[in-house]
Amino acid sequence: MEKERTGNYQDVAKYKLEQAIDDLESAKILLEAGKYKAGNNRAYYACFHAVDAVLALEPKAFKRHKDTLAYFNKNYVHTDIFSKDIGRKLARLEVIRHKSDYDDFYIASKEAVSWKRLPVTI
């Protein structure tokens, strides 16, 4: 039987940030290997988990990604806690991830996933 775990919202945020870092490292490996669709997915989730880590401190959680990102944009981007550039990059990355995961005819390329365009860096 697994031991019950206890913690606080900072622990949840830390865990989500660790997920984000792991996803970002995976994205870099995949993109360098030319696995652009899979790299797009991991890059998006790195950013999403980082946003989720910020919201965990409120604490605030949503079931749908679009609700999480909308709340983040409304309460953090539009209030200039995070730059509008980050909001735009998150939106772009969400579109790329969706195309990579669900559009059978989407051709992912190195140019489309340039690290300079992502809201985070390694």
C-alpha positions in Angstrom: 0.0 0.0 0.0 1.3 3.4 -1.0 2.0 5.9 1.8 -0.3 9.0 1.7 1.6 12.1 0.6 1.0 15.5 2.0 2.2 18.9 0.8 1.3 22.5 0.0 0.6 24.5 -3.1 4.3 25.4 -3.4 5.0 21.7 -3.6 2.5 21.3 -6.4 4.0 24.3 -8.3 7.5 22.8 -7.8 6.3 19.4 -9.2 4.7 21.1 -12.2 7.8 23.1 -12.8 9.9 19.9 -12.7 7.5 18.4 -15.3 8.0 21.5 -17.5 11.8 21.2 -17.2 11.7 17.5 -18.1 9.4 18.2 -21.1 11.7 21.0 -22.3 14.7 18.7 -22.1 12.8 16.0 -24.0 11.7 18.6 -26.6 15.3 19.7 -27.2 16.4 16.0 -27.7 13.6 15.3 -30.1 14.0 18.5 -32.1 17.8 18.0 -32.4 17.0 14.4 -33.6 14.7 15.8 -36.3 11.6 14.5 -34.6 9.8 17.8 -35.0 6.2 16.7 -34.4 7.1 14.9 -31.2 9.3 17.8 -30.2 6.5 20.3 -30.8 4.3 18.3 -28.5 7.0 18.3 -25.7 7.8 22.0 -26.2 4.1 22.9 -25.8 3.7 20.8 -22.7 6.9 22.3 -21.2 5.3 25.7 -21.5 1.9 24.5 -20.4 3.3 22.9 -17.3 5.2 26.1 -16.5 2.0 28.0 -16.8 0.2 25.4 -14.6 3.0 25.8 -12.0 2.3 29.5 -11.8 -1.4 28.9 -11.4 -0.8 26.3 -8.7 0.4 29.0 -6.4 -3.0 30.7 -6.4 -4.2 27.8 -6.3 -6.1 27.6 -9.6 -6.6 24.6 -11.8 -8.7 23.9 -14.9 -9.7 20.7 -16.7 -9.2 22.1 -20.2 -6.0 23.6 -21.6 -7.9 26.4 -23.3 -9.3 27.5 -19.9 -5.9 27.3 -18.3 -4.3 29.4 -21.0 -7.2 31.9 -21.1 -7.0 32.5 -17.4 -3.2 32.9 -17.6 -3.5 35.4 -20.4 -6.3 37.4 -18.7 -4.6 37.5 -15.2 -0.9 37.4 -16.0 -0.3 38.6 -19.6 -2.9 41.3 -19.9 -1.9 42.6 -16.5 1.8 42.7 -17.7 3.0 40.3 -15.0 4.2 38.3 -18.1 4.9 40.0 -21.4 2.5 40.0 -24.2 5.2 38.4 -26.3 5.0 35.3 -24.1 1.2 35.2 -24.6 1.6 35.4 -28.3 4.3 32.7 -28.3 2.1 30.4 -26.1 -0.8 30.8 -28.5 1.5 30.1 -31.5 2.9 27.0 -29.8 -0.5 25.7 -29.0 -1.5 25.9 -32.7 1.7 24.2 -33.8 1.2 21.4 -31.2 -2.3 20.9 -32.2 -1.3 20.7 -35.9 1.5 18.3 -35.1 -0.7 16.0 -33.0 -3.9 16.0 -35.1 -3.3 17.2 -38.6 -2.2 14.3 -40.7 -1.0 16.5 -43.5 1.0 19.0 -41.3 4.7 18.9 -42.2 6.7 20.0 -39.1 10.0 21.6 -40.0 13.1 22.9 -38.1 12.2 26.5 -39.1 8.7 26.3 -37.7 10.1 25.2 -34.3 13.0 27.6 -33.9 14.0 27.9 -30.2 14.1 31.7 -30.7 10.3 31.6 -31.1 9.5 29.7 -28.0 8.6 31.4 -24.7 11.3 29.6 -22.8 14.9 28.5 -23.5 17.2 25.8 -22.3 
